[in-house]
Amino acid sequence: MGLLNGRRGLVVGIANEHSYAYHIAASLARDGAECLFTHLPGEKMEARCRRALGELGLSQAWLRPLDAGSDEDLDRVFGEIGSEFGRLDFLVHSIAFADRAWLKEGTFTATPREVFTQALDISAYTYMAMAHRAAALMTDGGSMVAMSYYGAEKAVPGYNVMGVAKAALEAATRYLALELGPKHIRVNTISGGPLRTMSAMAVGGFSQILGWVEARAPLRRNVSGQDVGDAAAFLLSDRSAGITGQVLYVDCGYSIVGL
Ligand SMILES: NC(=O)c1ccc[n+]([C@@H]2O[C@H](COP(=O)([O-])OP(=O)(O)OC[C@H]3O[C@@H](n4cnc5c(N)ncnc54)[C@H](O)[C@@H]3O)[C@@H](O)[C@H]2O)c1
């Protein structure tokens, strides 16, 4: 029996078959969950997302456009889920955005206000905005997971404003967990190792990061999408019933190395 049989949830963040959200959805589906999906608005985005879902054998899955920066979009998507399904058991937040021009070494100090605001809005605030709407549908309790990175905790060259946004996301995880715990809703975040995705390629020097981690991580390799997908399935299932407000490192141990 799958860890998530009979559970239904929303997965936000599949751009293509390289996305962390794609690997998370693959693990969730293997564990018996029913996943609903969103894609960034636009025909091209929808086609890419559908193609990825097809790879998972989920080409008929529930899929709606969502710009998480729009409250109207968020209200529409969660409103539709409420009226079509009534209840939600889990939420996966696997999105982030920052203008790539400011994700290069030597540009952090000059980050413009609007670049900072947008990065924090899309990459951190939207976890709260989704959690608020999802919690209203988690009438039997629930579990939520977002995606962070080590650059929240340490200064990673080139990660810049995204590191500040991830620090906010991790802090938001703890405050959401505190407030939603009494409703039997758990809120956690995975700090995933570097994975070659569309967003990752926007970070300056990303290929060097992959090589550096492979050489130094205790497991002497980079994470696979499935490493993170399976950890998300665990956090969204009852096997992690006592865990909330945590940042779980799924990084082949890289973050524990002191030198
Ligand atoms: N790839 C890595 O190395 C890595 C490491 C740790 C954490 N993460 C995090 O994993 C998450 C997923 O990123 P990924 O690496 O899979 O890249 P990705 O490019 O495949 O996914 C990013 C997703 O964010 C979505 N998005 C951006 N702006 C949006 C908006 N306004 N509304 C709705 N969706 C929006 C995109 O459509 C895309 O689906 C992000 O939070 C990222 O920071 C990635």
The ligand as an SDF file (V2000), in Angstrom:
LIG
                    3D

 44 48  0  0  0  0  0  0  0  0999 V2000
   17.4230   23.2460   -8.9860 N   0  0  0  0  0  0  0  0  0  0  0  0
   18.1060   23.4880   -7.8790 C   0  0  0  0  0  0  0  0  0  0  0  0
   19.3370   23.3920   -7.8530 O   0  0  0  0  0  0  0  0  0  0  0  0
   17.3690   23.8270   -6.6250 C   0  0  0  0  0  0  0  0  0  0  0  0
   18.0030   23.5850   -5.3680 C   0  0  0  0  0  0  0  0  0  0  0  0
   17.2820   23.8660   -4.2140 C   0  0  0  0  0  0  0  0  0  0  0  0
   16.0250   24.4150   -4.2820 C   0  0  0  0  0  0  0  0  0  0  0  0
   15.4570   24.6620   -5.5150 N   0  0  0  0  0  0  0  0  0  0  0  0
   14.1040   25.2250   -5.5410 C   0  0  0  0  0  0  0  0  0  0  0  0
   13.2280   24.2950   -6.1310 O   0  0  0  0  0  0  0  0  0  0  0  0
   12.0790   25.0150   -6.5830 C   0  0  0  0  0  0  0  0  0  0  0  0
   11.7620   24.5970   -8.0130 C   0  0  0  0  0  0  0  0  0  0  0  0
   12.7770   25.0490   -8.8880 O   0  0  0  0  0  0  0  0  0  0  0  0
   13.4260   24.0940   -9.9880 P   0  0  0  0  0  0  0  0  0  0  0  0
   14.8730   24.0590   -9.7220 O   0  0  0  0  0  0  0  0  0  0  0  0
   12.6650   22.8450  -10.1040 O   0  0  0  0  0  0  0  0  0  0  0  0
   13.2910   24.9650  -11.3230 O   0  0  0  0  0  0  0  0  0  0  0  0
   12.1100   25.0390  -12.4160 P   0  0  0  0  0  0  0  0  0  0  0  0
   12.4980   26.1730  -13.3020 O   0  0  0  0  0  0  0  0  0  0  0  0
   11.9090   23.7290  -13.0600 O   0  0  0  0  0  0  0  0  0  0  0  0
   10.8410   25.3920  -11.5500 O   0  0  0  0  0  0  0  0  0  0  0  0
   10.5620   26.6940  -11.0970 C   0  0  0  0  0  0  0  0  0  0  0  0
    9.0830   26.8700  -11.2000 C   0  0  0  0  0  0  0  0  0  0  0  0
    8.6770   28.1410  -10.6840 O   0  0  0  0  0  0  0  0  0  0  0  0
    7.5680   28.5280  -11.4430 C   0  0  0  0  0  0  0  0  0  0  0  0
    7.2630   29.9480  -11.2570 N   0  0  0  0  0  0  0  0  0  0  0  0
    8.0950   31.0130  -11.3680 C   0  0  0  0  0  0  0  0  0  0  0  0
    7.4090   32.1550  -11.1820 N   0  0  0  0  0  0  0  0  0  0  0  0
    6.0940   31.7840  -10.9460 C   0  0  0  0  0  0  0  0  0  0  0  0
    4.9020   32.5040  -10.6980 C   0  0  0  0  0  0  0  0  0  0  0  0
    4.8690   33.8420  -10.6520 N   0  0  0  0  0  0  0  0  0  0  0  0
    3.7590   31.8030  -10.5150 N   0  0  0  0  0  0  0  0  0  0  0  0
    3.7550   30.4470  -10.5640 C   0  0  0  0  0  0  0  0  0  0  0  0
    4.8600   29.7270  -10.8010 N   0  0  0  0  0  0  0  0  0  0  0  0
    6.0150   30.3830  -10.9970 C   0  0  0  0  0  0  0  0  0  0  0  0
    7.9700   28.1840  -12.8570 C   0  0  0  0  0  0  0  0  0  0  0  0
    6.8430   28.1600  -13.6870 O   0  0  0  0  0  0  0  0  0  0  0  0
    8.5880   26.8200  -12.6580 C   0  0  0  0  0  0  0  0  0  0  0  0
    7.6090   25.8150  -12.7780 O   0  0  0  0  0  0  0  0  0  0  0  0
   12.4130   26.4930   -6.4400 C   0  0  0  0  0  0  0  0  0  0  0  0
   11.8780   26.9680   -5.2270 O   0  0  0  0  0  0  0  0  0  0  0  0
   13.9310   26.4720   -6.3690 C   0  0  0  0  0  0  0  0  0  0  0  0
   14.4590   27.6250   -5.7550 O   0  0  0  0  0  0  0  0  0  0  0  0
   16.0950   24.3610   -6.6690 C   0  0  0  0  0  0  0  0  0  0  0  0
  1  2  1  0
  2  3  2  0
  2  4  1  0
  4  5  1  0
  4 44  2  0
  5  6  2  0
  6  7  1  0
  7  8  2  0
  8  9  1  0
  8 44  1  0
  9 10  1  0
  9 42  1  0
 10 11  1  0
 11 12  1  0
 11 40  1  0
 12 13  1  0
 13 14  1  0
 14 15  2  0
 14 16  1  0
 14 17  1  0
 17 18  1  0
 18 19  2  0
 18 20  1  0
 18 21  1  0
 21 22  1  0
 22 23  1  0
 23 24  1  0
 23 38  1  0
 24 25  1  0
 25 26  1  0
 25 36  1  0
 26 27  1  0
 26 35  1  0
 27 28  2  0
 28 29  1  0
 29 30  1  0
 29 35  2  0
 30 31  1  0
 30 32  2  0
 32 33  1  0
 33 34  2  0
 34 35  1  0
 36 37  1  0
 36 38  1  0
 38 39  1  0
 40 41  1  0
 40 42  1  0
 42 43  1  0
M  CHG  2   8   1  16  -1
M  END
$$$$
